[in-house]
Amino acid sequence: MKKVLVIAYYWPPAGGPGVQRWLKFVKYLREFGVEPVLYVPQNAQYPITDHSLANEVPKDIKIYKQPIFEPYRFASWLSGKKTKQISSGIIKTKNQSLTEKLLLWVRGNFFIPDARKYWVRPSVQFLHGVLREEGIDTIITTGPPHSVHLIGHQLKQHNEVTWLADFRDPWTSIGYHKKLKLTAMAKNRHKELEQMVLTGADTVVVTSQTTKREFSKITRRPISVITNGHDIPAMDAVPLDEKFTLSHIGSMLSERNPENLWQVLAELVRENPAFREALELRFIGVVGKDVLQRIKANGLEPYTKVLGYVPHDRAVVHQRRSQVLLLAEIDVAETRGIIPGKLFEYMVSGRPILGIGPKGWEVADLVAHTKTGTVFEHVGHTELKNVLLNWFGQYRKGSLRVASQNVEQYARRELTGQLAQLL
């Protein structure tokens, strides 16, 4: 089989969405005549861990590892909690402490493109030998962290290899980029590195049409869209929650805060005793402090449960049990192409999806195409309230469900076939 070298930072025991895309590709690539060889860090400091994901790694796959120097270890001396939040993308936007401002400024201006930059040089030195030893002529880098792409760029400069650069998220237009208190020099350096990678790779892969259009303005290299997907094994039917649960799986960042939803729910709680008795807001994952403050301000704290991060297999059960699945994105134009990986698992859960996001959000088209729910902008109110009342009425009758369509095209095995064609 054709061998390819996959260079990734996130790999089990890392948890969260960043690890699952390439864990699933690696799981299925052999079915399409491609033998993946992995290169991952040996001692990475992941903000979230999920040891259950290690069960999905093919047992006989070859994995090379090298140590990585993580500056976050030293930053945690100032504040371990705040460092972990910044590392995982949870950045408070209001009432930042001096420590938070300092950490963000240092992260943005000293660690370009990111805090994993010190893994680049030793990785390049090590991988020259791996390429020769394994007889590999195709490399894949996946970011963020985008410093991984710099490894690909240097390997391309000194070896006869074809390089595929996979972007799970955009680079300079990602939401948190503006929060890093970048100087003009740092902004320009990010732009230079982004252009260098996009024009240096032989093929670019992105997860949304919006990102493809954005990158097409920077490079003439071929760009393919391969979305994230679902790979949930068959499981016994699980009983639905007795409460009218609205569940959010994953990180609810402060700027994703769907204020209009909290206002609508507060109105329904005041106006409808049955709704008040049945409602439960459930968060499975990290929740920004600003989000919890606004929930409390709207009088919804008594109906809210925060369970924290749970292993992926348990998160899947929560998806299947919940009455409604909540999806939210930051209300800015730059996030229109952000398609959370959990969307595709939501699609096959059989539960209606309630999305709150920016105008023109690409998720709205996907949800409409698969008939799996309804998506609103952050200013939606009356129609949002009517949809919730309609779903609540169906819940009380025991008939709340969706008849999804066109979801199999997002199966991980199907998407891996698309990747194999590119390779």
C-alpha positions as a printed Julia matrix, in Angstrom:
423×3 Matrix{Float64}:
   0.0    0.0    0.0
   1.0    3.61  -0.52
   2.63   4.97   2.65
   1.92   8.47   3.93
   3.37  10.28   6.93
   0.72  12.02   9.05
   2.13  14.75  11.31
  -0.31  15.74  14.05
  -0.18  17.39  17.45
  -3.52  16.09  18.75
  -3.57  12.34  19.22
  -4.89  10.08  21.99
  -4.84  10.58  24.93
  -5.89  14.07  23.73
  -9.61  14.63  24.01
 -11.99  17.0   22.26
 -12.78  17.52  18.58
  -9.23  18.28  17.4
  -8.08  14.67  17.73
 -11.01  12.9   16.11
 -10.63  13.99  12.48
  -7.3   12.24  11.91
  -7.99   9.43  14.35
 -10.91   8.49  12.09
  -8.98   8.96   8.83
  -6.23   6.7   10.14
  -8.84   4.17  11.2
 -10.15   3.74   7.63
  -7.27   4.66   5.27
  -6.08   1.08   4.84
  -9.44   0.14   3.33
  -8.52   2.47   0.47
  -4.97   1.23  -0.12
  -3.16   3.81   2.01
  -0.87   2.89   4.92
  -0.61   5.78   7.43
   2.54   6.27   9.49
   2.0    8.65  12.43
   4.26  11.26  13.97
   2.96  12.8   17.21
   4.41  14.43  20.33
   5.6   12.18  23.13
   4.76  14.33  26.14
   2.21  16.89  24.97
   0.33  18.96  27.53
  -3.22  18.58  26.26
  -5.91  20.81  27.78
  -8.38  17.9   27.61
  -7.64  14.17  27.76
  -9.85  11.22  26.86
  -8.14   7.86  27.28
 -11.13   6.03  25.76
 -10.14   7.29  22.29
  -6.97   5.16  22.41
  -9.23   2.15  21.83
  -9.84   3.37  18.26
  -6.18   3.51  17.25
  -5.37   0.56  14.94
  -3.28  -1.86  17.01
  -0.48  -2.4   14.48
  -0.17   1.16  13.19
   3.38   2.56  13.24
   3.65   5.67  15.41
   6.81   7.73  15.82
   7.04  10.08  18.8
   9.44  12.81  19.84
   9.41  15.02  22.95
   7.88  18.48  22.7
   8.77  21.56  24.75
   5.52  23.12  26.01
   5.87  26.75  27.22
   2.42  26.43  28.8
   4.1   24.43  31.58
   5.93  27.6   32.69
   2.95  29.89  32.09
   0.95  27.72  34.48
   3.19  28.94  37.29
   1.39  32.29  37.0
  -2.06  30.73  36.78
  -2.64  27.09  35.94
  -6.38  27.54  35.43
  -6.11  30.58  33.16
  -3.3   28.97  31.13
  -5.38  25.86  30.56
  -8.37  27.96  29.49
  -6.29  29.95  26.97
  -4.76  26.74  25.65
  -8.25  25.3   25.06
  -9.62  28.49  23.47
 -11.64  29.75  26.44
 -10.7   33.44  26.49
 -12.69  35.8   28.68
 -13.49  39.04  26.88
 -14.65  41.19  29.81
 -12.96  42.21  33.07
  -9.67  40.5   32.23
  -7.16  40.38  35.06
  -3.62  41.67  34.61
  -2.41  38.07  34.53
  -4.84  37.19  31.73
  -3.82  40.23  29.68
  -0.14  39.37  30.14
  -0.63  35.71  29.18
  -2.56  36.66  26.04
  -0.01  39.27  24.98
   2.91  36.88  25.46
   1.07  34.04  23.7
   0.22  36.26  20.71
   3.53  38.05  20.22
   6.25  35.7   21.44
   4.86  32.39  20.19
   4.24  32.73  16.46
   2.37  30.96  15.05
   1.6   29.23  18.37
   3.12  27.87  21.56
   4.06  24.55  19.89
   6.64  26.25  17.64
   9.56  24.64  19.5
   8.55  21.23  18.18
   9.32  22.28  14.59
  13.13  22.13  14.42
  13.67  18.82  16.29
  10.79  17.24  14.35
  12.26  18.21  10.98
  15.67  16.84  11.97
  14.11  13.55  13.12
  11.71  13.1   10.2
  14.34  13.36   7.47
  15.48   9.93   8.61
  11.95   8.57   8.93
  11.14   9.5    5.34
  14.22   7.67   4.08
  13.77   4.66   6.32
  10.08   4.2    5.53
  10.36   5.07   1.83
   7.64   7.73   2.16
   7.05  10.33  -0.55
   3.8   11.88   0.75
   3.39  13.88   3.97
   0.29  15.3    5.63
   0.21  18.05   8.24
  -2.92  18.98  10.16
  -3.48  22.18  12.12
  -4.15  23.89  14.37
  -1.66  24.19  15.91
  -0.43  25.69  12.65
   3.2   25.29  13.68
   2.72  21.68  12.51
   2.46  23.05   8.95
   5.92  24.6    9.35
   7.27  21.08   9.81
   5.69  20.14   6.49
   7.1   23.21   4.78
  10.67  22.47   5.84
  10.4   18.79   4.96
   9.13  19.8    1.52
  12.15  22.07   1.04
  14.69  19.28   1.57
  12.96  16.09   0.4
  11.25  14.85  -2.75
   7.81  14.67  -1.18
   4.24  15.67  -1.97
   2.73  17.73   0.85
  -0.97  17.89   1.79
  -1.81  20.59   4.36
  -5.06  19.98   6.24
  -6.73  22.94   7.98
  -9.3   21.88  10.57
  -9.79  25.61  11.25
  -8.73  28.79   9.45
  -5.53  30.54  10.5
  -5.58  34.34  10.74
  -9.37  34.66  10.54
 -10.19  32.29  13.42
 -12.24  33.93  16.17
  -9.67  33.82  18.99
  -6.92  35.32  16.79
  -8.15  38.87  17.45
  -8.07  38.3   21.21
  -4.33  37.68  21.34
  -3.4   41.39  21.57
  -1.15  41.13  18.52
   1.21  43.91  17.54
   1.3   45.0   13.9
   4.56  43.08  13.47
   3.0   39.89  14.89
  -0.05  40.21  12.64
   2.17  40.57   9.57
   4.25  37.56  10.59
   1.12  35.39  10.92
   0.03  36.52   7.46
   3.46  35.73   6.0
   3.5   32.24   7.49
  -0.07  31.56   6.39
   0.76  32.54   2.8
   3.99  30.52   2.9
   2.11  27.35   3.88
  -0.8   27.86   1.49
   1.47  28.49  -1.47
   4.06  25.86  -0.51
   1.78  22.86  -0.03
   0.94  20.78  -3.09
  -2.66  20.32  -1.95
  -4.74  22.1    0.69
  -7.69  20.5    2.46
 -10.24  22.5    4.45
 -13.45  21.66   6.3
 -15.82  24.26   4.82
 -16.64  26.04   1.56
 -16.2   29.38   3.32
 -12.59  28.6    4.23
 -11.97  27.39   0.68
 -13.15  30.74  -0.7
 -10.99  32.59   1.83
  -7.85  30.6    1.02
  -8.48  30.83  -2.73
  -7.68  34.54  -2.46
  -4.22  33.67  -1.11
  -3.11  30.68  -3.19
  -3.65  29.03  -6.55
  -2.89  25.62  -5.14
  -5.78  23.11  -5.42
  -8.1   23.29  -2.39
 -10.49  20.47  -1.51
 -13.29  20.49   1.05
 -13.54  17.4    3.23
 -15.82  18.1    6.15
 -15.68  16.46   9.53
 -18.11  13.61   9.99
 -19.74  10.98  12.17
 -18.55   7.54  13.14
 -20.88   6.45  15.92
 -21.14   2.66  16.26
 -24.51   0.99  16.38
 -25.88   1.05  19.91
 -28.97  -0.09  21.71
 -31.79   2.42  21.88
 -31.51   4.65  24.92
 -34.5    6.21  26.7
 -34.96   9.91  26.19
 -34.54  12.31  29.11
 -37.7   12.84  31.1
 -36.96  16.55  31.29
 -37.16  18.86  28.27
 -33.38  18.96  27.97
 -31.45  21.38  25.79
 -27.93  19.94  25.76
 -24.72  21.5   24.5
 -21.82  19.1   23.96
 -18.31  20.57  23.89
 -16.81  23.95  24.76
 -19.28  26.82  25.11
 -16.89  29.74  24.58
 -17.82  33.07  26.11
 -18.29  34.79  22.75
 -20.59  32.01  21.51
 -23.0   33.04  24.23
 -26.53  32.89  22.64
 -28.07  35.72  24.67
 -31.28  35.68  22.65
 -31.84  32.02  23.55
 -31.51  32.73  27.27
 -33.99  35.6   26.92
 -36.5   33.41  25.09
 -36.15  30.62  27.64
 -36.59  33.11  30.48
 -39.85  34.33  28.91
 -41.13  30.78  28.49
 -40.26  29.96  32.1
 -42.23  33.0   33.29
 -45.2   32.47  31.0
 -45.59  28.69  30.9
 -45.71  26.69  34.17
 -45.43  23.37  32.32
 -42.33  24.58  30.48
 -40.85  25.84  33.75
 -41.41  22.46  35.36
 -39.82  20.49  32.49
 -36.87  22.64  31.36
 -33.26  21.58  31.88
 -30.22  23.27  30.31
 -27.34  20.8   30.21
 -23.71  21.6   29.38
 -21.27  18.76  28.76
 -17.82  20.31  28.43
 -16.12  23.55  29.37
 -18.38  26.59  29.78
 -17.15  30.18  29.75
 -17.76  32.22  32.88
 -19.53  34.94  30.87
 -22.03  32.36  29.6
 -22.88  31.2   33.12
 -23.21  34.79  34.3
 -25.76  35.58  31.58
 -27.7   32.4   32.31
 -27.88  33.44  35.95
 -28.86  37.02  35.04
 -31.79  35.64  33.05
 -33.01  33.59  36.01
 -32.12  30.22  34.42
 -29.55  29.02  36.94
 -32.07  26.71  38.74
 -32.64  24.88  35.43
 -28.96  24.53  34.5
 -26.57  21.61  34.96
 -22.86  21.73  34.05
 -21.41  18.22  33.84
 -17.93  19.15  32.57
 -15.95  17.08  30.09
 -16.95  13.42  29.75
 -15.37  10.66  27.59
 -16.58  10.64  24.0
 -18.6    7.45  24.34
 -20.57   8.97  27.22
 -21.06  12.2   25.27
 -22.66  10.14  22.48
 -25.15   8.7   24.98
 -26.03  12.22  26.14
 -26.64  13.19  22.5
 -29.03  10.28  22.04
 -30.91  10.97  25.28
 -31.37  14.73  24.99
 -34.61  16.2   23.75
 -32.87  19.05  21.86
 -29.21  19.51  20.93
 -27.8   23.03  21.1
 -25.12  24.39  18.75
 -23.76  27.95  19.0
 -21.11  30.01  17.22
 -19.63  33.49  17.64
 -21.7   36.2   15.96
 -19.07  37.62  13.6
 -18.57  37.26   9.85
 -15.26  35.43  10.36
 -17.05  32.39  11.86
 -19.44  31.76   8.97
 -17.25  28.88   7.81
 -16.73  27.29  11.23
 -18.54  23.95  11.24
 -18.19  22.29  14.67
 -17.28  18.62  14.44
 -20.08  17.7   16.82
 -22.65  18.85  14.24
 -22.22  15.62  12.29
 -22.71  13.48  15.37
 -25.76  15.57  16.23
 -27.11  14.77  12.76
 -27.24  11.01  13.39
 -28.53  11.25  16.96
 -32.17  11.45  15.89
 -32.63  14.58  18.01
 -33.52  18.06  16.68
 -30.66  20.54  16.42
 -31.12  24.12  17.58
 -28.39  26.32  16.1
 -27.58  29.94  17.0
 -24.91  31.55  14.86
 -23.84  34.38  12.56
 -25.67  35.52   9.45
 -24.7   33.28   6.54
 -23.42  30.5    8.82
 -22.6   27.47   6.65
 -24.09  25.21   9.32
 -27.57  26.5    8.44
 -27.27  25.05   4.93
 -26.07  21.69   6.26
 -28.88  21.45   8.8
 -31.47  22.39   6.19
 -30.01  19.91   3.67
 -30.2   17.05   6.18
 -33.52  18.19   7.72
 -32.08  17.8   11.21
 -33.24  20.99  12.94
 -33.41  24.77  12.75
 -30.73  27.47  12.81
 -31.24  31.09  13.9
 -29.12  34.21  14.01
 -28.22  35.76  17.35
 -30.98  38.36  16.9
 -33.75  35.8   16.39
 -36.54  35.95  18.95
 -40.17  35.42  17.97
 -39.52  32.6   15.49
 -37.07  31.01  17.93
 -39.7   31.13  20.65
 -42.29  29.57  18.36
 -39.97  26.71  17.39
 -39.22  25.95  21.04
 -42.91  25.98  21.89
 -43.64  23.68  18.96
 -40.9   21.26  20.02
 -42.08  21.43  23.62
 -45.6   20.49  22.5
 -44.21  17.49  20.6
 -42.11  16.54  23.64
 -45.21  16.46  25.85
 -46.88  14.13  23.34
 -43.8   11.93  23.13
 -43.37  12.64  19.42
 -40.34  14.97  19.3
 -37.93  13.56  16.72
 -36.43  14.36  13.3
 -36.56  12.44  10.02
 -33.02  13.17   8.84
 -31.9   12.83   5.23
 -28.58  12.83   3.35
 -26.48  12.15   6.47
 -24.53   9.13   5.2
 -22.39  11.28   2.94
 -20.8   12.57   6.16
 -19.82   9.11   7.46
 -16.11   8.99   8.34
 -15.47   6.0    6.05
 -17.06   7.88   3.14
 -14.96  10.97   3.83
 -11.79   8.89   4.11
 -12.48   7.61   0.59
 -12.43  11.23  -0.62
  -9.1   11.78   1.14
  -7.63   8.62  -0.39
  -8.54   9.86  -3.89
  -6.55  13.03  -3.23
  -3.56  11.01  -2.02
